[in-house]
Each structure stands twice: as C-alpha cells, then as structure tokens.
Amino acid sequence: MIRTCEADSKTAIHHVLPVPSCCPVSGNPRPGSSIRVSYLPTSGLVVPVEDLERMLDEYVGGFGNIRAQEEMIQHIADRCTEAVKSRVRVRADLMILPPFGGDEQRMVVTARAGTESR
C-alpha cells in the first residue's frame, strides 16, 4: 500500500519499531532492540507502518543470503528508499550476545540510502 502526505522538506518522519529475534542460532538481536527509519517526505510518499513491521519479520531466520545484523540494516535502508523515493537513514539499537560467549552487548548500526548518500 502506498501512503502519501504533502511533500514538505520541513517535515521529518521517524518510524521506531522493536526488532524481532532474527537468528535461529544466537537469538540475536535480543529483546529491547529497536530500529528507527527517518526521512524527509520530499516525494510525498510515506512508508506504511504495517509494511515496516512485515519487512522486519521477513528477516527472521535470514532473508536470502543476508544473515548479519549490519547487512540487514543496510538492506532495510535500501528498501525504504525505494518505497519513499527519498534519502533514508536507518539507525538500529541492537542488543546482542557475542557468538562465542560473553556478556550481552549493545551494537548501534546506522545506514543511509538514497542517490545522494552513495
């Protein structure tokens, strides 16, 4: 579904969602993880919130050859850019367990997508 709003560079949109556990082995990311998708709706297009939730769920168990959290965030930025036809910034605040043991860590990943960010 496509949602629109008045194209206005003074308006910023931020979607903040919890990130589900995606890796069937490690359980990463852990509960308390979140993702923030930010953009200016210069094209007048808005990412529907239900599409973002479905998009995140597609990474549970892996999405094609994408397995790493960093790649997932980059891919989400690209997909959102395609949807809104504007530059997008995605910031993920992920709680993870290191693969070879240790205490839970916080990993922050930021990715940008759009014609001007490449």
Backbone as CSV, one residue per row, in Angstrom:
resi,resn,N_x,N_y,N_z,CA_x,CA_y,CA_z,C_x,C_y,C_z
1,MET,0.838,-1.168,0.000,0.000,0.000,0.000,0.892,1.243,0.000
2,ILE,0.511,2.235,-0.755,1.261,3.489,-0.808,0.487,4.537,-0.023
3,ARG,1.181,5.220,0.868,0.579,6.314,1.620,1.275,7.591,1.196
4,THR,0.527,8.660,1.161,1.113,9.930,0.749,0.848,11.001,1.804
5,CYS,1.641,12.029,1.727,1.445,13.214,2.550,1.892,14.387,1.698
6,GLU,1.674,15.579,2.180,2.119,16.741,1.433,3.643,16.764,1.417
7,ALA,4.219,16.878,0.243,5.678,16.936,0.131,6.161,18.232,0.773
8,ASP,6.967,18.082,1.821,7.406,19.254,2.573,8.742,18.945,3.223
9,SER,9.760,19.686,2.839,11.081,19.421,3.394,11.203,19.863,4.854
10,LYS,10.173,20.519,5.395,10.194,20.921,6.795,9.662,19.819,7.704
11,THR,9.087,18.788,7.127,8.518,17.690,7.895,9.479,16.519,7.893
12,ALA,9.767,15.995,9.064,10.596,14.796,9.188,9.732,13.676,9.740
13,ILE,9.913,12.491,9.202,9.169,11.322,9.663,10.155,10.329,10.248
14,HIS,9.793,9.779,11.397,10.601,8.774,12.065,9.676,7.626,12.454
15,HIS,10.024,6.428,12.056,9.309,5.228,12.482,10.238,4.509,13.459
16,VAL,9.751,4.129,14.622,10.544,3.394,15.599,9.793,2.107,15.919
17,LEU,10.483,0.974,15.683,9.862,-0.324,15.896,10.793,-1.248,16.674
18,PRO,10.235,-2.189,17.421,11.085,-3.209,18.029,11.577,-4.165,16.948
19,VAL,12.775,-4.688,17.122,13.335,-5.638,16.163,13.170,-7.039,16.735
20,PRO,12.568,-7.949,15.975,12.417,-9.317,16.478,13.739,-10.071,16.451
21,SER,13.803,-11.147,17.194,14.959,-12.041,17.124,14.983,-12.639,15.722
22,CYS,16.096,-12.486,15.013,16.181,-12.942,13.624,17.005,-14.211,13.457
23,CYS,18.063,-14.379,14.245,18.962,-15.516,14.076,18.446,-16.720,14.864
24,PRO,18.183,-17.842,14.182,17.687,-19.021,14.885,18.751,-19.687,15.769
25,VAL,20.013,-19.358,15.569,21.091,-19.959,16.356,21.397,-19.127,17.596
26,SER,21.713,-17.846,17.403,22.117,-16.986,18.522,20.951,-16.308,19.223
27,GLY,19.832,-16.177,18.518,18.704,-15.430,19.070,18.864,-13.926,18.924
28,ASN,19.932,-13.482,18.247,20.160,-12.054,18.038,19.239,-11.518,16.960
29,PRO,18.869,-10.277,17.053,19.060,-9.393,18.188,18.144,-9.796,19.336
30,ARG,18.505,-9.395,20.533,17.804,-9.750,21.756,16.648,-8.784,22.025
31,PRO,15.754,-9.172,22.952,14.675,-8.247,23.340,15.242,-6.904,23.787
32,GLY,14.530,-5.843,23.469,14.976,-4.487,23.780,15.627,-3.799,22.593
33,SER,15.805,-4.540,21.490,16.384,-3.969,20.274,15.324,-3.163,19.524
34,SER,15.778,-2.096,18.870,14.837,-1.277,18.111,15.504,-0.749,16.848
35,ILE,14.664,-0.320,15.933,15.128,0.273,14.685,14.363,1.570,14.471
36,ARG,15.068,2.558,13.917,14.455,3.859,13.626,14.714,4.177,12.165
37,VAL,13.657,4.384,11.412,13.732,4.749,9.998,13.335,6.217,9.901
38,SER,14.233,7.054,9.367,13.998,8.504,9.310,14.167,9.017,7.885
39,TYR,13.305,9.956,7.511,13.404,10.557,6.189,12.560,11.820,6.116
40,LEU,12.849,12.644,5.130,12.021,13.797,4.795,11.139,13.363,3.628
41,PRO,9.833,13.507,3.719,8.957,13.034,2.644,8.943,13.983,1.449
42,THR,10.121,14.237,0.874,10.226,15.179,-0.235,9.484,14.706,-1.481
43,SER,9.250,13.408,-1.585,8.499,12.882,-2.722,7.008,12.836,-2.434
44,GLY,6.644,13.075,-1.165,5.242,12.966,-0.773,4.834,11.558,-0.406
45,LEU,5.771,10.610,-0.454,5.465,9.216,-0.118,5.898,8.907,1.310
46,VAL,5.110,8.068,1.968,5.370,7.664,3.344,5.371,6.139,3.402
47,VAL,6.286,5.563,4.181,6.304,4.109,4.367,5.153,3.737,5.303
48,PRO,4.225,2.914,4.855,3.142,2.488,5.745,3.705,1.675,6.926
49,VAL,3.234,1.952,8.121,3.789,1.296,9.311,3.614,-0.219,9.257
50,GLU,2.516,-0.697,8.706,2.328,-2.148,8.636,3.328,-2.786,7.661
51,ASP,3.755,-2.054,6.639,4.766,-2.568,5.718,6.118,-2.700,6.417
52,LEU,6.446,-1.746,7.288,7.713,-1.836,8.022,7.729,-3.048,8.943
53,GLU,6.645,-3.276,9.627,6.571,-4.431,10.531,6.720,-5.741,9.755
54,ARG,6.034,-5.843,8.629,6.156,-7.038,7.775,7.578,-7.176,7.240
55,MET,8.191,-6.053,6.853,9.548,-6.070,6.330,10.508,-6.630,7.381
56,LEU,10.409,-6.164,8.602,11.284,-6.674,9.667,11.074,-8.166,9.884
57,ASP,9.840,-8.608,9.861,9.552,-10.027,10.067,10.170,-10.907,8.982
58,GLU,10.388,-10.348,7.787,10.981,-11.125,6.696,12.426,-11.524,6.989
59,TYR,13.085,-10.858,7.920,14.481,-11.167,8.240,14.610,-12.241,9.310
60,VAL,13.505,-12.664,9.898,13.550,-13.728,10.895,13.979,-15.019,10.197
61,GLY,15.081,-15.588,10.649,15.625,-16.796,10.027,16.535,-16.512,8.847
62,GLY,16.689,-15.249,8.488,17.536,-14.869,7.349,16.685,-14.444,6.168
63,PHE,17.202,-13.545,5.384,16.500,-13.029,4.199,17.419,-13.269,3.025
64,GLY,17.156,-14.330,2.257,18.062,-14.684,1.162,19.438,-14.972,1.727
65,ASN,20.449,-14.280,1.232,21.811,-14.502,1.726,22.195,-13.497,2.816
66,ILE,21.240,-12.700,3.298,21.516,-11.717,4.342,21.354,-12.385,5.698
67,ARG,22.449,-12.435,6.450,22.428,-13.050,7.774,22.889,-12.095,8.868
68,ALA,23.829,-11.214,8.571,24.404,-10.330,9.576,23.472,-9.153,9.866
69,GLN,23.495,-8.688,11.109,22.663,-7.560,11.515,22.992,-6.309,10.704
70,GLU,24.284,-6.077,10.458,24.692,-4.886,9.710,24.124,-4.906,8.291
71,GLU,24.191,-6.061,7.644,23.637,-6.174,6.287,22.133,-5.973,6.287
72,MET,21.472,-6.480,7.309,20.026,-6.335,7.418,19.654,-4.851,7.470
73,ILE,20.367,-4.062,8.279,20.060,-2.643,8.419,20.313,-1.916,7.102
74,GLN,21.411,-2.247,6.416,21.692,-1.638,5.108,20.594,-1.975,4.100
75,HIS,20.156,-3.209,4.102,19.129,-3.649,3.171,17.792,-2.962,3.453
76,ILE,17.449,-2.809,4.717,16.212,-2.113,5.081,16.277,-0.661,4.613
77,ALA,17.427,-0.008,4.768,17.579,1.377,4.287,17.339,1.444,2.783
78,ASP,17.920,0.511,2.037,17.715,0.488,0.586,16.248,0.277,0.228
79,ARG,15.602,-0.650,0.909,14.198,-0.953,0.604,13.288,0.235,0.929
80,CYS,13.558,0.912,2.026,12.736,2.076,2.392,12.961,3.227,1.417
81,THR,14.210,3.394,0.954,14.498,4.430,-0.034,13.704,4.184,-1.314
82,GLU,13.647,2.936,-1.733,12.860,2.598,-2.923,11.391,2.942,-2.722
83,ALA,10.885,2.736,-1.512,9.469,2.973,-1.236,9.124,4.460,-1.208
84,VAL,9.980,5.285,-0.606,9.640,6.703,-0.429,10.278,7.623,-1.458
85,LYS,11.183,7.078,-2.260,11.851,7.874,-3.303,12.567,9.086,-2.715
86,SER,13.076,8.938,-1.511,13.823,9.984,-0.811,14.978,9.330,-0.067
87,ARG,15.911,10.160,0.374,17.012,9.650,1.197,16.459,9.146,2.522
88,VAL,17.021,8.049,2.995,16.568,7.429,4.237,17.769,7.142,5.125
89,ARG,17.566,7.308,6.405,18.579,6.946,7.403,17.942,5.940,8.335
90,VAL,18.622,4.823,8.539,18.129,3.788,9.447,19.142,3.624,10.564
91,ARG,18.672,3.710,11.789,19.527,3.527,12.960,18.947,2.387,13.775
92,ALA,19.760,1.389,13.993,19.332,0.248,14.794,20.105,0.237,16.102
93,ASP,19.405,0.047,17.180,19.987,-0.086,18.508,19.731,-1.534,18.911
94,LEU,20.762,-2.365,18.772,20.600,-3.808,18.908,21.283,-4.351,20.156
95,MET,20.566,-5.170,20.871,21.133,-5.905,21.993,21.520,-7.277,21.440
96,ILE,22.788,-7.652,21.600,23.262,-8.910,21.020,24.092,-9.691,22.038
97,LEU,24.115,-10.994,21.839,25.038,-11.859,22.564,26.162,-12.199,21.608
98,PRO,27.418,-12.029,22.021,28.536,-12.380,21.143,28.455,-13.861,20.757
99,PRO,28.838,-14.207,19.527,28.685,-15.588,19.055,29.526,-16.615,19.818
100,PHE,30.607,-16.190,20.431,31.464,-17.154,21.127,31.435,-16.955,22.632
101,GLY,30.345,-16.416,23.136,30.176,-16.248,24.567,30.512,-14.850,25.032
102,GLY,30.140,-14.559,26.253,30.385,-13.246,26.825,29.077,-12.579,27.194
103,ASP,29.211,-11.415,27.763,28.048,-10.658,28.204,27.316,-10.023,27.029
104,GLU,26.039,-9.740,27.248,25.240,-9.051,26.238,25.875,-7.696,25.932
105,GLN,25.842,-7.320,24.663,26.409,-6.057,24.224,25.345,-5.257,23.483
106,ARG,25.575,-3.977,23.416,24.724,-3.084,22.631,25.496,-2.706,21.382
107,MET,24.907,-2.920,20.224,25.532,-2.563,18.949,24.611,-1.568,18.245
108,VAL,25.162,-0.423,17.873,24.383,0.586,17.154,24.880,0.610,15.711
109,VAL,23.956,0.432,14.781,24.282,0.409,13.355,23.465,1.502,12.678
110,THR,24.140,2.329,11.875,23.447,3.372,11.121,23.765,3.181,9.643
111,ALA,22.729,3.205,8.824,22.907,3.075,7.372,22.102,4.173,6.700
112,ARG,22.656,4.686,5.612,21.957,5.689,4.807,21.788,5.148,3.403
113,ALA,20.701,5.522,2.782,20.456,5.097,1.406,19.811,6.250,0.652
114,GLY,20.049,6.289,-0.624,19.496,7.333,-1.475,20.562,7.777,-2.446
115,THR,20.152,8.429,-3.484,21.091,8.787,-4.556,22.224,9.682,-4.081
116,GLU,21.963,10.557,-3.108,22.993,11.472,-2.646,23.939,10.838,-1.636
117,SER,23.569,9.688,-1.043,24.391,9.096,0.022,25.344,8.046,-0.497
118,ARG,25.341,7.756,-1.773,26.184,6.669,-2.300,27.519,7.176,-2.760
